[in-house]
């Protein structure tokens, strides 16, 4: 039969889970990894998601597809929901959209807007620490680059530290309908023909 069927799945990564299949941390550590949730042989994440972030990951056993999704040169848009301290004003949102100066250079143009609390949002375990004296709000941020901890650094740079971060969309794929820890198989996207 051969390996004609490539696996392509979407997964809602829970908080505090490593975005890899093995924990290369200290001996005896028992951090949860992807293998606690996904039992398919030979699939690998197409890109990573920080341990303290939640939400959409795509995994595949097709190396070309993995590279296409993960490679920052392809500028695949990624949309995040960030729960932040305070309520960003128009200037803060404009700064996020136009570019924020971080220690590794200015961020590329992005889309940023205030949103209501996302519908069907699952509780985080453990819950975020809220300060009664500080209101919080949600921002939807769409970026086309993937620097280390970029969204958290961007919101902090405009004075609104991120309390909770969820990746809601990668390209055409969304988190819709997936509970934390759930995954499902998808039809693999067609490979673009080279040379056209």
N, C-alpha and C positions, 0 to 999 in steps of 0.2 A: 504494500500500500504506500509505503514511503511517507515522507513528511509533507504531504501536500497541504494539509490544513494548518495554517499558522494561527497561533493563539494571539488574540488581542483582547485585553480586558480593561475595564475601568473599575476603580477601587476607591472607596471612601476611607482614607487613612484616619484612624482615631488619633486623638491627642496622645503624646508620649510614646508613640510607636516609631521605631527607626524605619526609614524608607529603604531598607536593604533586608536581605534574607538571613544574614548571619550577624551576630553581635560580636564585633572584633574588639569589644571593650575589655575591661579587666576580667581576670578569671573569676568565676563565681558570680558574675553579674547576671541578672535575670531580666534584662530589658526586653520588652516585646519587640518582635521584628515582623516583617511581612510573612514569614513562614508560620507565624501563629494564626494567620488568617487565610492564606492562599496556598493550596496544595497542588498546584500545577507544576510539572517538571519543566525546567528550561526556560521559564519566563523571567524577564528582567525589567526593572522599572525604566521607563523612558523619561529620564529626568528624576530629580529628587525633591523631597519636601521635608522641611526641617522637622525634627522630632517634636517640637512644641507647636507645630502647625497641624491643621486638620484639613481633610478634604481630598479633592480629586487627584488621583494618580492614574496614569496609563501604564500598562505593562504588556510586553509582547515577547515572543520567542524569535521574532524576525529582526535580525540585526540591522538591516537597512531601514526598516520602519522605526526602530528604536532611535537610530541616529538622526533620522529626519525630524522626529518630534523633539528630541532632546537638544539638538544642535542650535545654539543661540543665533547662528547665522540665518536660520530660517525664520526668525522673528515671529514665532507662533505666539499669538496673543494669549495671555493668561490673566484671568480675572479673579481677583481676591475680594473677600469680604473681611474688612478689618474693623473690629470693635476697638474704639480708641477712647482715651481719656479726653474729656472736654467735648466741645462741639465746634468743629472747624468752621471758620468763617470763609467768605468768598475768596479772600486773599490766600488763605492756606490751601484751599482746593485748587486755586489757579496755580500756585507754586507747585503742587503735586503734579498738575497736568503739564506745566511748561518745562519743568525740570528743576530738581533740587540738587544743590551742591553737597556731595558726600565726599568722604576722604579718598575715594577712588574715582573722583570726577563727577560731572553733572549727569543726572539721569536723563534718559531719552524722554521725549514727549509721551504722555500717558493720558488715560481718561480717568477722571476722578469725580465722584459725586456723592453727596450724602444720600443714604437710603434708610428706609424703615428697617427695623429688625427683620432679617430674612425670614420668610415664612417657612414653616415646617422645620425650624431650627432645633436640633437635638441639644440636650443639656451637655455641657462639657464636664468631664470627670477627670480631675477635680474641678470645681467651678473656679472662675477667675476671682481674684481678690478685688472687690470694689471698695472705693472709699466713699463713704456717705456724703462727704463734702464736695465731691467732684462728679459732675454729670458725665455720662458716657454716651457715645453715639456710634453709628455704623457708617463706614465709607465703603463704596465699591470702587476698586482701583484696577484698571486694566493696563498691564505693562507688556512690553515686547522684548524684554531682556531679562536675564536671570542672574543678577549678582547675588552674592552671599547675603542672606537675610535682608534683601533689598527693601521689601515693603515695610518691615519694622523700622529700618533706618530712615526711610523716607518720611513716615508719619512722625517719628521722633524729631526729625530735622525741622518740621513745621510746627513743633510744639504739642503734638498729640500722640503720646506713646501708645503703641498697640497693646491691647489687653488680651485679645483673642484673634487668631488669624485662620481663615478658612479659604482654601482655593476652590472656587466654584466652577471654573471653566478652563479648559485648555483647547484652543482652536475651536472646533465645532462640538467638542464633547463637554458635557456638563455633569454635575453631581446629582442632578434631579432624580429623585426617587430612590437614592441609595442611602440606607442607614449606615452609621459608622461601623466599620468592620465588614461591610457587605461588598461583594464584587459580582460582576456579571460579564459574560463574554459578549463581544460586539463583532459585527462584520468588519474585517480589516479593510482600511481604506486602500484604494488602488494606488499602486506606485506610479508616480509621474514618469513618463518615458523620458529618458535622457536624450539630449541632442535636439530638442524641439524648442 
